[in-house]
Amino acid sequence: MILDEARIPAHIGEILDAFAAAGRVLPCAALNQAVERWPEVAPVILDILESVAAGAGITERVESILFFGIYLMTQVRERRAFPLLCAIAADGNWFDTLFGDAITEDLSVIFSRTYDGDLTPLRALIELESADEFIRDAGLGAIAWLTVTGQVDREETAAYLRELHATLQPQEECSVWVGWQQAIALLGFSELTPLVEDAFARGLIGDHIMSLSHFHEDLSAALQAADHTTVFDKNIRDDGRFDDVAALLSTWPGFQPLPAPRRAAPSPEPVAVPVRDPYRGVGRNDPCPCGSGKKYKKCCL
């Protein structure tokens, strides 16, 4: 049994009820109360997380509670959550159901803000071939951020990235290699450039995703930057947006009210329009024309 709710104090139970019943209505008051009462709320959320990591079944109620719980743990920098998050992230299908696009947008920062000083579980996740490739990519982004902010030794990270060139699986095209080369570029590890060039030559990073010239552009920007954190994309950089998860989640389309239904107008006769490529002239680091809010290189490139 994941959660013995009969033993939870009533005021904590009300917070959990609000999370479970949220739907499209963001439970802002419950989120703020949870932060204020974190010493009381934390053991409950951590118990759920630990049960899930141990393989317990997940109800829809628990899934909803855990979604908000993980964002709260990120806000308060709950270090006890780090190894458990790394463990449950190994199940990519469940994690994708829980987070969806937030895997590529938020997961690196979730890992880095909850980091407890021991990279072992995160490295194990990155090296797990059966884990979701985008989750592994996010793990490498977290290591890069922890390194650039001085929480992990640069020489240790350089040695680890060098080692992964020979050991990381699969030794074929996979998004985990995109995260690997990105970490090298953003951290300015120019001495590892021959390994990245070899990875491109062997097709580990598909040319439909990016080219070797893009790596060199990112590396050059990192080497020239006075503040190396400025070259990190928003999905990796801890820019403070997690300091208030209620405000962060309020921007999500899933928590916006649905538009009122409109009566369909009669369809006019079709008018021929010229075909136009919406991606023509779009730079790799420009916002994607599809409207996702992501950079073109992270979306439809």
C-alpha positions in Angstrom: 0.0 0.0 0.0 1.5 3.3 -1.1 -0.3 5.7 1.3 -2.1 5.1 4.6 -4.2 8.2 4.4 -6.1 7.3 7.5 -3.0 8.2 9.5 -2.4 11.6 7.8 -3.4 14.7 9.8 -6.5 16.3 8.4 -4.9 19.6 7.3 -2.3 17.6 5.3 -5.1 15.4 3.9 -6.9 18.5 2.6 -3.8 19.5 0.7 -3.5 16.1 -0.9 -7.2 16.1 -1.8 -6.7 19.4 -3.6 -3.8 18.0 -5.6 -5.8 14.8 -6.5 -8.9 16.8 -7.6 -7.0 19.5 -9.5 -7.9 18.7 -13.0 -7.5 21.8 -15.1 -7.8 24.1 -12.0 -4.4 24.7 -10.5 -4.5 24.2 -6.7 -2.5 27.4 -5.9 -3.7 27.7 -2.3 -2.8 24.0 -1.6 0.6 24.5 -3.2 1.4 27.5 -1.1 0.2 25.8 2.1 2.4 22.8 1.3 5.4 25.0 1.1 4.6 26.7 4.4 4.0 23.3 6.0 6.8 21.5 4.2 8.3 19.8 7.3 4.9 18.1 7.8 4.2 17.5 4.1 7.6 16.3 3.1 7.5 12.8 4.8 4.2 12.1 3.1 5.4 12.9 -0.4 8.7 11.2 0.2 6.9 8.0 1.4 4.9 8.0 -1.9 8.0 8.5 -3.9 9.8 5.8 -2.1 6.9 3.4 -2.6 6.8 4.1 -6.4 10.6 3.7 -6.6 10.2 0.3 -5.0 7.7 -0.8 -7.6 4.4 -0.2 -5.9 1.3 0.2 -8.1 0.1 3.8 -8.8 -3.4 5.0 -8.6 -4.7 8.1 -10.5 -4.9 9.9 -7.2 -1.4 9.1 -6.2 -0.1 10.1 -9.6 -1.7 13.5 -9.3 -0.4 14.0 -5.8 3.1 13.0 -6.9 3.1 15.3 -9.9 2.6 18.4 -7.6 4.8 16.8 -5.0 7.8 16.6 -7.3 7.4 20.2 -8.4 7.2 21.2 -4.7 10.3 19.2 -3.9 12.1 21.0 -6.6 11.0 24.4 -5.3 12.2 23.7 -1.7 15.3 21.8 -2.9 14.4 18.6 -1.2 17.7 16.7 -1.3 16.1 13.4 0.0 14.2 13.1 -3.2 17.2 13.0 -5.5 18.0 9.2 -5.5 14.3 8.4 -5.6 13.7 10.6 -8.6 16.6 9.0 -10.4 15.1 5.6 -9.6 11.6 6.3 -10.8 12.9 8.1 -13.9 14.2 4.8 -15.2 10.6 3.9 -16.1 10.3 6.2 -19.0 6.7 5.3 -19.9 5.3 6.2 -16.5 7.5 9.3 -16.3 6.2 10.4 -19.7 2.6 10.0 -18.5 3.4 12.1 -15.5 5.4 14.9 -17.1 5.0 14.8 -20.9 6.9 17.6 -22.5 8.2 18.7 -19.1 10.8 16.0 -19.4 12.7 18.1 -22.0 11.7 21.4 -20.4 12.1 20.9 -16.7 13.7 17.6 -15.8 17.3 18.8 -15.9 16.5 21.5 -13.4 14.5 19.1 -11.2 17.5 16.9 -11.0 20.0 19.7 -10.3 17.8 21.5 -7.6 17.3 18.3 -5.7 20.9 17.1 -6.0 22.2 15.6 -2.8 25.9 15.5 -3.5 26.1 12.0 -4.8 26.0 11.6 -8.6 25.9 7.8 -8.5 22.1 7.4 -9.1 22.0 10.0 -11.8 25.0 8.4 -13.6 23.3 5.0 -13.3 20.2 6.5 -15.0 22.3 8.1 -17.8 24.1 4.8 -18.4 20.9 2.7 -18.4 20.3 1.9 -22.1 16.7 0.9 -21.5 15.8 4.3 -20.0 14.1 6.9 -22.1 16.7 8.7 -24.3 15.3 12.2 -23.5 15.4 11.5 -19.7 19.1 10.4 -20.1 19.7 13.6 -22.1 18.2 15.6 -19.2 20.4 13.9 -16.8 23.5 15.0 -18.7 22.1 18.5 -18.8 21.8 18.4 -15.0 25.4 17.3 -14.6 26.5 20.1 -16.9 24.7 22.7 -14.8 26.0 21.2 -11.5 29.5 21.5 -13.0 29.2 25.0 -14.3 27.9 26.2 -10.9 30.7 24.5 -9.0 28.7 21.8 -7.3 30.6 19.1 -9.2 34.3 19.2 -10.0 35.1 20.1 -13.6 37.9 17.6 -13.9 35.6 14.9 -12.6 32.9 15.7 -15.2 35.5 15.9 -18.0 36.8 12.5 -17.1 33.2 11.1 -17.0 32.3 12.5 -20.4 35.5 11.2 -21.8 34.7 7.7 -20.4 31.2 7.8 -21.8 32.5 8.1 -25.4 33.6 4.5 -25.1 31.0 3.1 -22.8 27.7 4.9 -23.4 25.0 2.7 -25.0 23.7 2.4 -27.6 26.7 3.0 -29.8 24.3 4.3 -32.5 22.1 7.3 -33.0 20.2 8.2 -29.8 19.3 11.5 -28.1 21.5 10.7 -25.2 24.4 11.5 -27.4 23.0 14.9 -28.1 23.0 15.6 -24.4 26.6 14.2 -24.2 28.0 16.6 -26.9 26.0 19.5 -25.5 27.5 19.0 -22.0 31.0 19.1 -23.6 30.2 22.2 -25.6 28.5 24.2 -22.8 31.3 23.4 -20.4 34.0 24.4 -22.9 35.8 21.1 -22.8 37.7 21.8 -26.1 40.1 18.9 -25.3 37.2 16.5 -25.9 36.5 17.9 -29.4 38.1 14.9 -31.2 35.7 12.5 -29.4 32.7 14.6 -30.4 34.0 14.7 -34.0 34.3 10.9 -33.9 30.7 10.6 -32.6 29.4 12.7 -35.5 31.5 10.7 -38.0 30.0 7.5 -36.7 26.4 8.8 -36.9 25.7 8.7 -33.1 24.2 12.2 -33.5 22.0 12.4 -36.6 22.5 15.2 -39.1 18.7 15.7 -39.1 19.0 16.8 -35.5 22.2 19.0 -35.7 25.5 19.2 -37.4 29.1 19.2 -36.2 29.2 23.0 -37.0 26.5 23.5 -34.4 28.7 21.9 -31.7 31.6 24.1 -32.7 29.3 27.2 -32.4 28.2 26.2 -28.9 31.7 25.4 -27.8 33.0 28.7 -29.1 30.2 30.6 -27.3 31.1 28.9 -24.1 34.8 29.6 -24.4 34.1 33.3 -25.1 31.5 33.8 -22.4 32.5 35.8 -19.3 29.7 34.0 -17.4 29.5 30.4 -18.6 26.0 30.0 -17.2 24.6 32.4 -19.8 25.2 30.0 -22.6 22.9 27.3 -21.1 19.4 27.0 -22.5 16.4 27.6 -20.3 15.6 23.9 -20.0 18.9 23.4 -18.2 19.6 26.7 -16.5 18.2 27.2 -13.0 16.9 30.7 -13.7 14.7 30.9 -10.6 11.5 29.9 -12.3 11.2 27.0 -9.8 11.3 29.4 -6.8 7.5 29.6 -7.2 6.0 26.5 -8.8 2.4 27.8 -8.4 3.4 30.7 -10.7 5.4 28.4 -13.0 2.5 25.9 -13.5 0.0 28.7 -14.0 1.6 29.3 -17.4 0.9 25.7 -18.5 -1.8 25.3 -21.2 -3.2 22.4 -19.2 -4.2 24.7 -16.4 -5.8 27.4 -18.6 -9.6 27.5 -18.9 -11.0 26.0 -22.0 -12.3 28.5 -24.5 -16.1 28.8 -24.8 -17.5 26.8 -27.8 -18.2 28.9 -30.8 -20.9 28.3 -33.4 -19.3 27.2 -36.6 -19.6 29.8 -39.4 -20.5 28.5 -42.9 -17.4 27.4 -44.7 -16.4 29.8 -47.5 -15.3 28.5 -50.9 -11.7 27.4 -50.7 -9.2 29.9 -52.0 -5.9 28.7 -53.4 -2.9 30.0 -51.5 0.8 29.7 -52.3 2.7 27.0 -50.4 5.2 28.6 -48.0 7.8 26.8 -45.9 7.2 28.1 -42.3 10.8 27.1 -41.3 12.6 29.0 -44.1 15.1 31.4 -42.6 14.6 30.3 -39.1 17.8 30.2 -37.1 18.7 27.2 -35.0 18.4 29.2 -31.8 15.3 31.1 -32.8 11.9 30.3 -31.3 10.3 27.5 -33.2 7.5 28.6 -35.7 5.3 25.8 -34.4 4.5 27.9 -31.3 5.8 25.4 -28.8 7.9 28.0 -27.0 11.0 25.9 -27.6 14.1 26.8 -29.6 14.0 25.5 -33.2 16.9 23.2 -32.6 15.0 21.6 -29.7 11.8 21.2 -31.5 11.1 20.9 -35.3 14.6 21.1 -36.7 
